[in-house]
Amino acid sequence: MNVEIYTTNVKSQTDILYLLKILLFKLADCELDFDLRPQDSLLVATSNRPISEMLISTMRSEGFECSPLYAFS
């Protein structure tokens, strides 16, 4: 099981719902959890396969920033 944490610029629940629909369509076998904090917005992704490239490119194509912060398996 891989767990990856990303920093994002997602600021609202509306954006989270929008992104989850798109991301879960492309990464259906993954668990995604956004954590909105005052300073940072984090995305935690859990999967059984590498997803970093697909996740980052999808977020960026939708106009959001996404950078890897931490990964472990």
Distance bins in CASP14 RR format, pairs under 12 A and 6 or more apart:
PFRMAT RR
TARGET T0000
AUTHOR 0000-0000-0000
RMODE 2
METHOD distances of the structure
MODEL  1
1 29 0 0 0 0 0 1 0 0 0 0 0
1 30 0 0 0 0 0 1 0 0 0 0 0
1 31 0 0 0 0 1 0 0 0 0 0 0
1 45 0 0 0 0 0 1 0 0 0 0 0
1 46 1 0 0 1 0 0 0 0 0 0 0
1 47 1 0 0 1 0 0 0 0 0 0 0
1 48 1 0 0 1 0 0 0 0 0 0 0
1 49 0 0 0 0 0 1 0 0 0 0 0
1 71 0 0 0 0 0 1 0 0 0 0 0
1 72 0 0 0 0 1 0 0 0 0 0 0
1 73 1 0 0 1 0 0 0 0 0 0 0
2 27 0 0 0 0 0 1 0 0 0 0 0
2 29 0 0 0 0 0 1 0 0 0 0 0
2 30 0 0 0 0 1 0 0 0 0 0 0
2 31 0 0 0 0 0 1 0 0 0 0 0
2 44 0 0 0 0 0 1 0 0 0 0 0
2 45 1 0 0 1 0 0 0 0 0 0 0
2 46 1 0 0 1 0 0 0 0 0 0 0
2 47 1 0 1 0 0 0 0 0 0 0 0
2 48 1 0 0 1 0 0 0 0 0 0 0
2 49 1 0 0 1 0 0 0 0 0 0 0
2 50 1 0 0 1 0 0 0 0 0 0 0
2 51 1 0 0 1 0 0 0 0 0 0 0
2 52 0 0 0 0 1 0 0 0 0 0 0
2 55 0 0 0 0 0 1 0 0 0 0 0
2 68 0 0 0 0 0 1 0 0 0 0 0
2 70 0 0 0 0 0 1 0 0 0 0 0
2 71 1 0 0 1 0 0 0 0 0 0 0
2 72 1 0 0 1 0 0 0 0 0 0 0
2 73 1 0 1 0 0 0 0 0 0 0 0
3 30 0 0 0 0 0 1 0 0 0 0 0
3 31 0 0 0 0 1 0 0 0 0 0 0
3 32 0 0 0 0 0 1 0 0 0 0 0
3 33 0 0 0 0 0 1 0 0 0 0 0
3 42 0 0 0 0 0 1 0 0 0 0 0
3 43 0 0 0 0 0 1 0 0 0 0 0
3 44 1 0 0 1 0 0 0 0 0 0 0
3 45 1 0 0 1 0 0 0 0 0 0 0
3 46 1 0 1 0 0 0 0 0 0 0 0
3 47 0 0 0 0 1 0 0 0 0 0 0
3 48 0 0 0 0 0 1 0 0 0 0 0
3 51 0 0 0 0 0 1 0 0 0 0 0
3 52 0 0 0 0 0 1 0 0 0 0 0
3 68 0 0 0 0 0 1 0 0 0 0 0
3 69 0 0 0 0 0 1 0 0 0 0 0
3 70 0 0 0 0 1 0 0 0 0 0 0
3 71 1 0 0 1 0 0 0 0 0 0 0
3 72 1 0 1 0 0 0 0 0 0 0 0
3 73 1 0 0 1 0 0 0 0 0 0 0
4 27 0 0 0 0 0 1 0 0 0 0 0
4 30 0 0 0 0 1 0 0 0 0 0 0
4 31 0 0 0 0 0 1 0 0 0 0 0
4 32 0 0 0 0 0 1 0 0 0 0 0
4 33 0 0 0 0 0 1 0 0 0 0 0
4 42 0 0 0 0 0 1 0 0 0 0 0
4 43 0 0 0 0 1 0 0 0 0 0 0
4 44 1 0 0 1 0 0 0 0 0 0 0
4 45 1 0 1 0 0 0 0 0 0 0 0
4 46 1 0 0 1 0 0 0 0 0 0 0
4 47 1 0 0 1 0 0 0 0 0 0 0
4 49 0 0 0 0 0 1 0 0 0 0 0
4 50 0 0 0 0 1 0 0 0 0 0 0
4 51 1 0 0 1 0 0 0 0 0 0 0
4 52 1 0 0 1 0 0 0 0 0 0 0
4 53 0 0 0 0 0 1 0 0 0 0 0
4 54 0 0 0 0 0 1 0 0 0 0 0
4 55 1 0 0 1 0 0 0 0 0 0 0
4 56 0 0 0 0 1 0 0 0 0 0 0
4 66 0 0 0 0 0 1 0 0 0 0 0
4 67 0 0 0 0 0 1 0 0 0 0 0
4 68 1 0 0 1 0 0 0 0 0 0 0
4 69 0 0 0 0 1 0 0 0 0 0 0
4 70 1 0 0 1 0 0 0 0 0 0 0
4 71 1 0 1 0 0 0 0 0 0 0 0
4 72 0 0 0 0 1 0 0 0 0 0 0
4 73 0 0 0 0 1 0 0 0 0 0 0
5 32 0 0 0 0 0 1 0 0 0 0 0
5 33 0 0 0 0 1 0 0 0 0 0 0
5 34 0 0 0 0 0 1 0 0 0 0 0
5 35 0 0 0 0 1 0 0 0 0 0 0
5 40 0 0 0 0 0 1 0 0 0 0 0
5 41 0 0 0 0 0 1 0 0 0 0 0
5 42 1 0 1 0 0 0 0 0 0 0 0
5 43 1 0 0 1 0 0 0 0 0 0 0
5 44 1 0 1 0 0 0 0 0 0 0 0
5 45 1 0 0 1 0 0 0 0 0 0 0
5 46 0 0 0 0 0 1 0 0 0 0 0
5 52 0 0 0 0 0 1 0 0 0 0 0
5 55 0 0 0 0 0 1 0 0 0 0 0
5 66 0 0 0 0 0 1 0 0 0 0 0
5 67 0 0 0 0 0 1 0 0 0 0 0
5 68 1 0 0 1 0 0 0 0 0 0 0
5 69 1 0 1 0 0 0 0 0 0 0 0
5 70 1 0 1 0 0 0 0 0 0 0 0
5 71 1 0 0 1 0 0 0 0 0 0 0
5 72 0 0 0 0 1 0 0 0 0 0 0
6 19 0 0 0 0 0 1 0 0 0 0 0
6 23 0 0 0 0 0 1 0 0 0 0 0
6 32 0 0 0 0 1 0 0 0 0 0 0
6 33 0 0 0 0 0 1 0 0 0 0 0
6 34 0 0 0 0 1 0 0 0 0 0 0
6 35 0 0 0 0 0 1 0 0 0 0 0
6 40 0 0 0 0 0 1 0 0 0 0 0
6 41 0 0 0 0 1 0 0 0 0 0 0
6 42 1 0 0 1 0 0 0 0 0 0 0
6 43 1 0 1 0 0 0 0 0 0 0 0
6 44 1 0 0 1 0 0 0 0 0 0 0
6 45 1 0 0 1 0 0 0 0 0 0 0
6 51 0 0 0 0 0 1 0 0 0 0 0
6 52 0 0 0 0 1 0 0 0 0 0 0
6 55 1 0 0 1 0 0 0 0 0 0 0
6 56 1 0 0 1 0 0 0 0 0 0 0
6 58 0 0 0 0 0 1 0 0 0 0 0
6 59 1 0 0 1 0 0 0 0 0 0 0
6 60 0 0 0 0 0 1 0 0 0 0 0
6 64 0 0 0 0 0 1 0 0 0 0 0
6 65 0 0 0 0 1 0 0 0 0 0 0
6 66 1 0 1 0 0 0 0 0 0 0 0
6 67 1 0 0 1 0 0 0 0 0 0 0
6 68 1 0 1 0 0 0 0 0 0 0 0
6 69 1 0 1 0 0 0 0 0 0 0 0
6 70 0 0 0 0 1 0 0 0 0 0 0
6 71 0 0 0 0 1 0 0 0 0 0 0
7 34 0 0 0 0 0 1 0 0 0 0 0
7 35 0 0 0 0 0 1 0 0 0 0 0
7 36 0 0 0 0 0 1 0 0 0 0 0
7 37 0 0 0 0 0 1 0 0 0 0 0
7 39 0 0 0 0 1 0 0 0 0 0 0
7 40 1 0 1 0 0 0 0 0 0 0 0
7 41 1 0 0 1 0 0 0 0 0 0 0
7 42 1 0 0 1 0 0 0 0 0 0 0
7 43 1 0 0 1 0 0 0 0 0 0 0
7 44 0 0 0 0 0 1 0 0 0 0 0
7 56 0 0 0 0 0 1 0 0 0 0 0
7 59 0 0 0 0 0 1 0 0 0 0 0
7 64 0 0 0 0 0 1 0 0 0 0 0
7 65 1 0 0 1 0 0 0 0 0 0 0
7 66 1 0 0 1 0 0 0 0 0 0 0
7 67 1 0 1 0 0 0 0 0 0 0 0
7 68 0 0 0 0 1 0 0 0 0 0 0
7 69 1 0 1 0 0 0 0 0 0 0 0
7 70 0 0 0 0 1 0 0 0 0 0 0
8 15 0 0 0 0 1 0 0 0 0 0 0
8 16 0 0 0 0 1 0 0 0 0 0 0
8 19 0 0 0 0 1 0 0 0 0 0 0
8 23 0 0 0 0 0 1 0 0 0 0 0
8 32 0 0 0 0 0 1 0 0 0 0 0
8 33 0 0 0 0 0 1 0 0 0 0 0
8 34 1 0 0 1 0 0 0 0 0 0 0
8 35 0 0 0 0 1 0 0 0 0 0 0
8 36 0 0 0 0 1 0 0 0 0 0 0
8 37 0 0 0 0 0 1 0 0 0 0 0
8 40 0 0 0 0 1 0 0 0 0 0 0
8 41 1 0 1 0 0 0 0 0 0 0 0
8 42 1 0 0 1 0 0 0 0 0 0 0
8 43 1 0 1 0 0 0 0 0 0 0 0
8 44 0 0 0 0 0 1 0 0 0 0 0
8 45 0 0 0 0 0 1 0 0 0 0 0
8 55 0 0 0 0 0 1 0 0 0 0 0
8 56 0 0 0 0 1 0 0 0 0 0 0
8 58 0 0 0 0 0 1 0 0 0 0 0
8 59 1 0 0 1 0 0 0 0 0 0 0
8 60 0 0 0 0 0 1 0 0 0 0 0
8 62 0 0 0 0 0 1 0 0 0 0 0
8 63 0 0 0 0 0 1 0 0 0 0 0
8 64 1 0 1 0 0 0 0 0 0 0 0
8 65 1 0 1 0 0 0 0 0 0 0 0
8 66 1 0 1 0 0 0 0 0 0 0 0
8 67 1 0 0 1 0 0 0 0 0 0 0
8 68 0 0 0 0 0 1 0 0 0 0 0
8 69 0 0 0 0 1 0 0 0 0 0 0
9 15 0 0 0 0 1 0 0 0 0 0 0
9 19 0 0 0 0 0 1 0 0 0 0 0
9 34 0 0 0 0 0 1 0 0 0 0 0
9 36 0 0 0 0 0 1 0 0 0 0 0
9 39 0 0 0 0 0 1 0 0 0 0 0
9 40 0 0 0 0 1 0 0 0 0 0 0
9 41 1 0 0 1 0 0 0 0 0 0 0
9 42 0 0 0 0 0 1 0 0 0 0 0
9 43 0 0 0 0 0 1 0 0 0 0 0
9 59 0 0 0 0 1 0 0 0 0 0 0
9 60 0 0 0 0 0 1 0 0 0 0 0
9 62 0 0 0 0 0 1 0 0 0 0 0
9 63 0 0 0 0 1 0 0 0 0 0 0
9 64 1 0 1 0 0 0 0 0 0 0 0
9 65 1 0 1 0 0 0 0 0 0 0 0
9 66 0 0 0 0 1 0 0 0 0 0 0
9 67 0 0 0 0 1 0 0 0 0 0 0
10 16 1 0 0 1 0 0 0 0 0 0 0
10 17 0 0 0 0 0 1 0 0 0 0 0
10 18 0 0 0 0 1 0 0 0 0 0 0
10 19 1 0 0 1 0 0 0 0 0 0 0
10 20 0 0 0 0 0 1 0 0 0 0 0
10 23 0 0 0 0 0 1 0 0 0 0 0
10 32 0 0 0 0 0 1 0 0 0 0 0
10 33 0 0 0 0 0 1 0 0 0 0 0
10 34 1 0 0 1 0 0 0 0 0 0 0
10 35 0 0 0 0 1 0 0 0 0 0 0
10 36 1 0 0 1 0 0 0 0 0 0 0
10 37 0 0 0 0 0 1 0 0 0 0 0
10 40 0 0 0 0 0 1 0 0 0 0 0
10 41 1 0 1 0 0 0 0 0 0 0 0
10 42 0 0 0 0 1 0 0 0 0 0 0
10 43 1 0 0 1 0 0 0 0 0 0 0
10 59 0 0 0 0 1 0 0 0 0 0 0
10 62 0 0 0 0 1 0 0 0 0 0 0
10 63 0 0 0 0 0 1 0 0 0 0 0
10 64 1 0 1 0 0 0 0 0 0 0 0
10 65 0 0 0 0 1 0 0 0 0 0 0
10 66 0 0 0 0 1 0 0 0 0 0 0
11 19 0 0 0 0 0 1 0 0 0 0 0
11 34 0 0 0 0 0 1 0 0 0 0 0
11 36 1 0 0 1 0 0 0 0 0 0 0
11 37 0 0 0 0 0 1 0 0 0 0 0
11 38 0 0 0 0 0 1 0 0 0 0 0
11 39 0 0 0 0 0 1 0 0 0 0 0
11 40 0 0 0 0 0 1 0 0 0 0 0
11 41 1 0 0 1 0 0 0 0 0 0 0
11 64 0 0 0 0 1 0 0 0 0 0 0
11 65 0 0 0 0 0 1 0 0 0 0 0
12 18 0 0 0 0 1 0 0 0 0 0 0
12 19 0 0 0 0 0 1 0 0 0 0 0
12 34 0 0 0 0 0 1 0 0 0 0 0
12 36 1 0 0 1 0 0 0 0 0 0 0
12 41 0 0 0 0 1 0 0 0 0 0 0
12 64 0 0 0 0 0 1 0 0 0 0 0
13 19 0 0 0 0 0 1 0 0 0 0 0
13 20 0 0 0 0 0 1 0 0 0 0 0
13 34 0 0 0 0 1 0 0 0 0 0 0
13 36 1 0 0 1 0 0 0 0 0 0 0
13 41 0 0 0 0 0 1 0 0 0 0 0
14 20 0 0 0 0 0 1 0 0 0 0 0
14 21 0 0 0 0 0 1 0 0 0 0 0
14 34 0 0 0 0 0 1 0 0 0 0 0
14 36 0 0 0 0 0 1 0 0 0 0 0
15 21 0 0 0 0 0 1 0 0 0 0 0
15 22 0 0 0 0 0 1 0 0 0 0 0
15 23 0 0 0 0 0 1 0 0 0 0 0
15 34 0 0 0 0 1 0 0 0 0 0 0
15 36 0 0 0 0 1 0 0 0 0 0 0
15 41 0 0 0 0 1 0 0 0 0 0 0
15 43 0 0 0 0 0 1 0 0 0 0 0
15 59 0 0 0 0 0 1 0 0 0 0 0
15 62 0 0 0 0 1 0 0 0 0 0 0
15 63 0 0 0 0 1 0 0 0 0 0 0
15 64 1 0 0 1 0 0 0 0 0 0 0
15 65 0 0 0 0 0 1 0 0 0 0 0
16 22 0 0 0 0 0 1 0 0 0 0 0
16 23 0 0 0 0 0 1 0 0 0 0 0
16 24 0 0 0 0 0 1 0 0 0 0 0
16 32 0 0 0 0 1 0 0 0 0 0 0
16 33 0 0 0 0 1 0 0 0 0 0 0
16 34 1 0 1 0 0 0 0 0 0 0 0
16 35 0 0 0 0 1 0 0 0 0 0 0
16 36 1 0 0 1 0 0 0 0 0 0 0
16 41 0 0 0 0 1 0 0 0 0 0 0
16 42 0 0 0 0 0 1 0 0 0 0 0
16 43 0 0 0 0 1 0 0 0 0 0 0
16 59 0 0 0 0 0 1 0 0 0 0 0
16 62 0 0 0 0 0 1 0 0 0 0 0
16 64 0 0 0 0 0 1 0 0 0 0 0
17 23 0 0 0 0 0 1 0 0 0 0 0
17 24 0 0 0 0 0 1 0 0 0 0 0
17 32 0 0 0 0 0 1 0 0 0 0 0
17 34 0 0 0 0 1 0 0 0 0 0 0
18 24 0 0 0 0 0 1 0 0 0 0 0
18 25 0 0 0 0 0 1 0 0 0 0 0
18 34 0 0 0 0 0 1 0 0 0 0 0
18 58 0 0 0 0 0 1 0 0 0 0 0
18 59 0 0 0 0 0 1 0 0 0 0 0
18 62 1 0 0 1 0 0 0 0 0 0 0
18 63 0 0 0 0 0 1 0 0 0 0 0
18 64 0 0 0 0 1 0 0 0 0 0 0
19 25 0 0 0 0 0 1 0 0 0 0 0
19 26 0 0 0 0 0 1 0 0 0 0 0
19 27 0 0 0 0 0 1 0 0 0 0 0
19 32 0 0 0 0 1 0 0 0 0 0 0
19 33 0 0 0 0 0 1 0 0 0 0 0
19 34 1 0 0 1 0 0 0 0 0 0 0
19 41 0 0 0 0 0 1 0 0 0 0 0
19 43 0 0 0 0 1 0 0 0 0 0 0
19 45 0 0 0 0 0 1 0 0 0 0 0
19 55 0 0 0 0 0 1 0 0 0 0 0
19 58 0 0 0 0 1 0 0 0 0 0 0
19 59 1 0 0 1 0 0 0 0 0 0 0
19 60 0 0 0 0 0 1 0 0 0 0 0
19 61 0 0 0 0 0 1 0 0 0 0 0
19 62 1 0 0 1 0 0 0 0 0 0 0
19 63 0 0 0 0 1 0 0 0 0 0 0
19 64 1 0 0 1 0 0 0 0 0 0 0
19 66 0 0 0 0 1 0 0 0 0 0 0
20 26 0 0 0 0 0 1 0 0 0 0 0
20 27 0 0 0 0 0 1 0 0 0 0 0
20 28 0 0 0 0 0 1 0 0 0 0 0
20 30 0 0 0 0 0 1 0 0 0 0 0
20 31 0 0 0 0 0 1 0 0 0 0 0
20 32 1 0 0 1 0 0 0 0 0 0 0
20 33 0 0 0 0 1 0 0 0 0 0 0
20 34 1 0 0 1 0 0 0 0 0 0 0
20 43 0 0 0 0 1 0 0 0 0 0 0
20 45 0 0 0 0 0 1 0 0 0 0 0
20 55 0 0 0 0 0 1 0 0 0 0 0
20 58 0 0 0 0 0 1 0 0 0 0 0
20 59 0 0 0 0 0 1 0 0 0 0 0
20 62 0 0 0 0 0 1 0 0 0 0 0
21 27 0 0 0 0 0 1 0 0 0 0 0
21 28 0 0 0 0 0 1 0 0 0 0 0
21 32 0 0 0 0 0 1 0 0 0 0 0
21 58 0 0 0 0 0 1 0 0 0 0 0
21 62 0 0 0 0 0 1 0 0 0 0 0
22 28 0 0 0 0 0 1 0 0 0 0 0
22 32 0 0 0 0 0 1 0 0 0 0 0
22 54 0 0 0 0 0 1 0 0 0 0 0
22 55 0 0 0 0 0 1 0 0 0 0 0
22 57 0 0 0 0 0 1 0 0 0 0 0
22 58 1 0 0 1 0 0 0 0 0 0 0
22 59 0 0 0 0 1 0 0 0 0 0 0
22 61 0 0 0 0 1 0 0 0 0 0 0
22 62 1 0 0 1 0 0 0 0 0 0 0
22 63 0 0 0 0 0 1 0 0 0 0 0
22 64 0 0 0 0 0 1 0 0 0 0 0
23 29 0 0 0 0 0 1 0 0 0 0 0
23 30 1 0 0 1 0 0 0 0 0 0 0
23 31 0 0 0 0 0 1 0 0 0 0 0
23 32 1 0 1 0 0 0 0 0 0 0 0
23 33 0 0 0 0 0 1 0 0 0 0 0
23 34 0 0 0 0 0 1 0 0 0 0 0
23 43 0 0 0 0 1 0 0 0 0 0 0
23 45 0 0 0 0 1 0 0 0 0 0 0
23 47 0 0 0 0 0 1 0 0 0 0 0
23 51 0 0 0 0 1 0 0 0 0 0 0
23 54 0 0 0 0 1 0 0 0 0 0 0
23 55 1 0 0 1 0 0 0 0 0 0 0
23 56 0 0 0 0 0 1 0 0 0 0 0
23 57 0 0 0 0 0 1 0 0 0 0 0
23 58 1 0 0 1 0 0 0 0 0 0 0
23 59 1 0 0 1 0 0 0 0 0 0 0
23 61 0 0 0 0 0 1 0 0 0 0 0
23 62 0 0 0 0 1 0 0 0 0 0 0
23 64 0 0 0 0 0 1 0 0 0 0 0
23 66 0 0 0 0 0 1 0 0 0 0 0
24 30 1 0 0 1 0 0 0 0 0 0 0
24 31 0 0 0 0 1 0 0 0 0 0 0
24 32 1 0 0 1 0 0 0 0 0 0 0
24 33 0 0 0 0 0 1 0 0 0 0 0
24 45 0 0 0 0 0 1 0 0 0 0 0
24 47 0 0 0 0 0 1 0 0 0 0 0
24 51 0 0 0 0 0 1 0 0 0 0 0
24 54 0 0 0 0 0 1 0 0 0 0 0
24 55 0 0 0 0 0 1 0 0 0 0 0
24 58 0 0 0 0 0 1 0 0 0 0 0
25 32 0 0 0 0 0 1 0 0 0 0 0
25 54 0 0 0 0 0 1 0 0 0 0 0
25 58 0 0 0 0 1 0 0 0 0 0 0
26 32 0 0 0 0 0 1 0 0 0 0 0
26 45 0 0 0 0 0 1 0 0 0 0 0
26 47 0 0 0 0 0 1 0 0 0 0 0
26 51 0 0 0 0 1 0 0 0 0 0 0
26 53 0 0 0 0 0 1 0 0 0 0 0
26 54 1 0 0 1 0 0 0 0 0 0 0
26 55 0 0 0 0 1 0 0 0 0 0 0
26 56 0 0 0 0 0 1 0 0 0 0 0
26 57 0 0 0 0 1 0 0 0 0 0 0
26 58 1 0 1 0 0 0 0 0 0 0 0
26 59 0 0 0 0 0 1 0 0 0 0 0
26 61 0 0 0 0 0 1 0 0 0 0 0
26 62 0 0 0 0 0 1 0 0 0 0 0
27 43 0 0 0 0 0 1 0 0 0 0 0
27 45 1 0 0 1 0 0 0 0 0 0 0
27 46 0 0 0 0 0 1 0 0 0 0 0
27 47 1 0 0 1 0 0 0 0 0 0 0
27 48 0 0 0 0 0 1 0 0 0 0 0
27 49 0 0 0 0 1 0 0 0 0 0 0
27 50 0 0 0 0 0 1 0 0 0 0 0
27 51 1 0 1 0 0 0 0 0 0 0 0
27 52 0 0 0 0 0 1 0 0 0 0 0
27 53 0 0 0 0 0 1 0 0 0 0 0
27 54 1 0 0 1 0 0 0 0 0 0 0
27 55 1 0 0 1 0 0 0 0 0 0 0
27 56 0 0 0 0 0 1 0 0 0 0 0
27 57 0 0 0 0 0 1 0 0 0 0 0
27 58 0 0 0 0 1 0 0 0 0 0 0
27 59 0 0 0 0 0 1 0 0 0 0 0
28 47 0 0 0 0 0 1 0 0 0 0 0
28 48 0 0 0 0 0 1 0 0 0 0 0
28 49 0 0 0 0 0 1 0 0 0 0 0
28 51 0 0 0 0 0 1 0 0 0 0 0
28 54 0 0 0 0 0 1 0 0 0 0 0
29 45 0 0 0 0 0 1 0 0 0 0 0
29 46 0 0 0 0 0 1 0 0 0 0 0
29 47 1 0 0 1 0 0 0 0 0 0 0
29 48 1 0 0 1 0 0 0 0 0 0 0
29 49 1 0 0 1 0 0 0 0 0 0 0
29 51 0 0 0 0 1 0 0 0 0 0 0
29 54 0 0 0 0 0 1 0 0 0 0 0
30 43 0 0 0 0 0 1 0 0 0 0 0
30 44 0 0 0 0 0 1 0 0 0 0 0
30 45 1 0 1 0 0 0 0 0 0 0 0
30 46 1 0 0 1 0 0 0 0 0 0 0
30 47 1 0 1 0 0 0 0 0 0 0 0
30 48 0 0 0 0 1 0 0 0 0 0 0
30 49 0 0 0 0 1 0 0 0 0 0 0
30 50 0 0 0 0 0 1 0 0 0 0 0
30 51 1 0 1 0 0 0 0 0 0 0 0
30 52 0 0 0 0 0 1 0 0 0 0 0
30 54 0 0 0 0 1 0 0 0 0 0 0
30 55 0 0 0 0 1 0 0 0 0 0 0
30 58 0 0 0 0 0 1 0 0 0 0 0
31 43 0 0 0 0 0 1 0 0 0 0 0
31 44 0 0 0 0 1 0 0 0 0 0 0
31 45 1 0 0 1 0 0 0 0 0 0 0
31 46 1 0 1 0 0 0 0 0 0 0 0
31 47 1 0 0 1 0 0 0 0 0 0 0
31 48 0 0 0 0 0 1 0 0 0 0 0
31 51 0 0 0 0 0 1 0 0 0 0 0
32 42 0 0 0 0 0 1 0 0 0 0 0
32 43 1 0 0 1 0 0 0 0 0 0 0
32 44 1 0 0 1 0 0 0 0 0 0 0
32 45 1 0 1 0 0 0 0 0 0 0 0
32 46 1 0 0 1 0 0 0 0 0 0 0
32 47 0 0 0 0 1 0 0 0 0 0 0
32 51 0 0 0 0 1 0 0 0 0 0 0
32 54 0 0 0 0 0 1 0 0 0 0 0
32 55 0 0 0 0 1 0 0 0 0 0 0
32 58 0 0 0 0 0 1 0 0 0 0 0
32 59 0 0 0 0 0 1 0 0 0 0 0
32 66 0 0 0 0 0 1 0 0 0 0 0
33 41 0 0 0 0 0 1 0 0 0 0 0
33 42 0 0 0 0 1 0 0 0 0 0 0
33 43 1 0 0 1 0 0 0 0 0 0 0
33 44 1 0 1 0 0 0 0 0 0 0 0
33 45 1 0 0 1 0 0 0 0 0 0 0
33 46 0 0 0 0 1 0 0 0 0 0 0
34 40 0 0 0 0 0 1 0 0 0 0 0
34 41 1 0 0 1 0 0 0 0 0 0 0
34 42 1 0 0 1 0 0 0 0 0 0 0
34 43 1 0 1 0 0 0 0 0 0 0 0
34 44 1 0 0 1 0 0 0 0 0 0 0
34 45 0 0 0 0 0 1 0 0 0 0 0
34 59 0 0 0 0 0 1 0 0 0 0 0
34 64 0 0 0 0 0 1 0 0 0 0 0
34 66 0 0 0 0 0 1 0 0 0 0 0
35 41 1 0 0 1 0 0 0 0 0 0 0
35 42 1 0 1 0 0 0 0 0 0 0 0
35 43 1 0 0 1 0 0 0 0 0 0 0
35 44 1 0 0 1 0 0 0 0 0 0 0
35 45 0 0 0 0 0 1 0 0 0 0 0
35 69 0 0 0 0 0 1 0 0 0 0 0
36 42 0 0 0 0 1 0 0 0 0 0 0
36 43 0 0 0 0 0 1 0 0 0 0 0
37 43 0 0 0 0 0 1 0 0 0 0 0
40 65 0 0 0 0 0 1 0 0 0 0 0
40 67 0 0 0 0 0 1 0 0 0 0 0
40 69 0 0 0 0 1 0 0 0 0 0 0
41 59 0 0 0 0 0 1 0 0 0 0 0
41 64 0 0 0 0 1 0 0 0 0 0 0
41 65 0 0 0 0 1 0 0 0 0 0 0
41 66 0 0 0 0 1 0 0 0 0 0 0
41 67 0 0 0 0 0 1 0 0 0 0 0
41 69 0 0 0 0 0 1 0 0 0 0 0
42 66 0 0 0 0 0 1 0 0 0 0 0
42 67 0 0 0 0 0 1 0 0 0 0 0
42 68 0 0 0 0 0 1 0 0 0 0 0
42 69 1 0 0 1 0 0 0 0 0 0 0
42 70 0 0 0 0 1 0 0 0 0 0 0
43 51 0 0 0 0 0 1 0 0 0 0 0
43 52 0 0 0 0 0 1 0 0 0 0 0
43 55 1 0 0 1 0 0 0 0 0 0 0
43 56 0 0 0 0 0 1 0 0 0 0 0
43 58 0 0 0 0 0 1 0 0 0 0 0
43 59 1 0 0 1 0 0 0 0 0 0 0
43 64 0 0 0 0 1 0 0 0 0 0 0
43 65 0 0 0 0 0 1 0 0 0 0 0
43 66 1 0 0 1 0 0 0 0 0 0 0
43 67 0 0 0 0 0 1 0 0 0 0 0
43 68 0 0 0 0 0 1 0 0 0 0 0
43 69 0 0 0 0 1 0 0 0 0 0 0
43 70 0 0 0 0 0 1 0 0 0 0 0
44 51 0 0 0 0 0 1 0 0 0 0 0
44 55 0 0 0 0 0 1 0 0 0 0 0
44 68 0 0 0 0 0 1 0 0 0 0 0
44 69 0 0 0 0 1 0 0 0 0 0 0
44 70 0 0 0 0 1 0 0 0 0 0 0
44 71 0 0 0 0 0 1 0 0 0 0 0
44 72 0 0 0 0 0 1 0 0 0 0 0
45 51 1 0 0 1 0 0 0 0 0 0 0
45 52 0 0 0 0 1 0 0 0 0 0 0
45 54 0 0 0 0 0 1 0 0 0 0 0
45 55 1 0 0 1 0 0 0 0 0 0 0
45 56 0 0 0 0 0 1 0 0 0 0 0
45 58 0 0 0 0 0 1 0 0 0 0 0
45 59 0 0 0 0 0 1 0 0 0 0 0
45 66 0 0 0 0 0 1 0 0 0 0 0
45 68 0 0 0 0 1 0 0 0 0 0 0
45 69 0 0 0 0 0 1 0 0 0 0 0
45 70 0 0 0 0 0 1 0 0 0 0 0
45 71 0 0 0 0 1 0 0 0 0 0 0
45 72 0 0 0 0 0 1 0 0 0 0 0
46 55 0 0 0 0 0 1 0 0 0 0 0
46 71 0 0 0 0 0 1 0 0 0 0 0
46 72 0 0 0 0 0 1 0 0 0 0 0
46 73 0 0 0 0 0 1 0 0 0 0 0
47 54 0 0 0 0 0 1 0 0 0 0 0
47 55 0 0 0 0 1 0 0 0 0 0 0
47 71 0 0 0 0 0 1 0 0 0 0 0
47 73 0 0 0 0 1 0 0 0 0 0 0
48 73 0 0 0 0 1 0 0 0 0 0 0
49 55 0 0 0 0 0 1 0 0 0 0 0
49 73 0 0 0 0 0 1 0 0 0 0 0
50 56 0 0 0 0 0 1 0 0 0 0 0
50 68 0 0 0 0 0 1 0 0 0 0 0
50 71 0 0 0 0 1 0 0 0 0 0 0
50 73 0 0 0 0 1 0 0 0 0 0 0
51 57 0 0 0 0 0 1 0 0 0 0 0
51 58 0 0 0 0 1 0 0 0 0 0 0
51 59 0 0 0 0 0 1 0 0 0 0 0
51 66 0 0 0 0 0 1 0 0 0 0 0
51 68 0 0 0 0 0 1 0 0 0 0 0
51 71 0 0 0 0 0 1 0 0 0 0 0
52 58 0 0 0 0 0 1 0 0 0 0 0
52 59 0 0 0 0 0 1 0 0 0 0 0
52 66 0 0 0 0 1 0 0 0 0 0 0
52 67 0 0 0 0 0 1 0 0 0 0 0
52 68 1 0 0 1 0 0 0 0 0 0 0
52 69 0 0 0 0 0 1 0 0 0 0 0
52 70 0 0 0 0 0 1 0 0 0 0 0
52 71 1 0 0 1 0 0 0 0 0 0 0
53 59 0 0 0 0 0 1 0 0 0 0 0
53 60 0 0 0 0 0 1 0 0 0 0 0
53 66 0 0 0 0 0 1 0 0 0 0 0
53 68 0 0 0 0 0 1 0 0 0 0 0
54 60 0 0 0 0 0 1 0 0 0 0 0
54 61 0 0 0 0 0 1 0 0 0 0 0
54 66 0 0 0 0 0 1 0 0 0 0 0
55 61 0 0 0 0 0 1 0 0 0 0 0
55 62 0 0 0 0 0 1 0 0 0 0 0
55 64 0 0 0 0 0 1 0 0 0 0 0
55 66 1 0 0 1 0 0 0 0 0 0 0
55 67 0 0 0 0 0 1 0 0 0 0 0
55 68 0 0 0 0 1 0 0 0 0 0 0
55 71 0 0 0 0 0 1 0 0 0 0 0
56 62 0 0 0 0 0 1 0 0 0 0 0
56 63 0 0 0 0 0 1 0 0 0 0 0
56 64 0 0 0 0 1 0 0 0 0 0 0
56 65 0 0 0 0 1 0 0 0 0 0 0
56 66 1 0 1 0 0 0 0 0 0 0 0
56 67 1 0 0 1 0 0 0 0 0 0 0
56 68 1 0 0 1 0 0 0 0 0 0 0
56 69 0 0 0 0 0 1 0 0 0 0 0
57 63 0 0 0 0 0 1 0 0 0 0 0
57 64 0 0 0 0 0 1 0 0 0 0 0
57 66 0 0 0 0 1 0 0 0 0 0 0
58 64 0 0 0 0 1 0 0 0 0 0 0
58 66 0 0 0 0 1 0 0 0 0 0 0
59 65 1 0 0 1 0 0 0 0 0 0 0
59 66 1 1 0 0 0 0 0 0 0 0 0
59 67 0 0 0 0 1 0 0 0 0 0 0
59 68 0 0 0 0 0 1 0 0 0 0 0
60 66 1 0 0 1 0 0 0 0 0 0 0
60 67 0 0 0 0 1 0 0 0 0 0 0
END
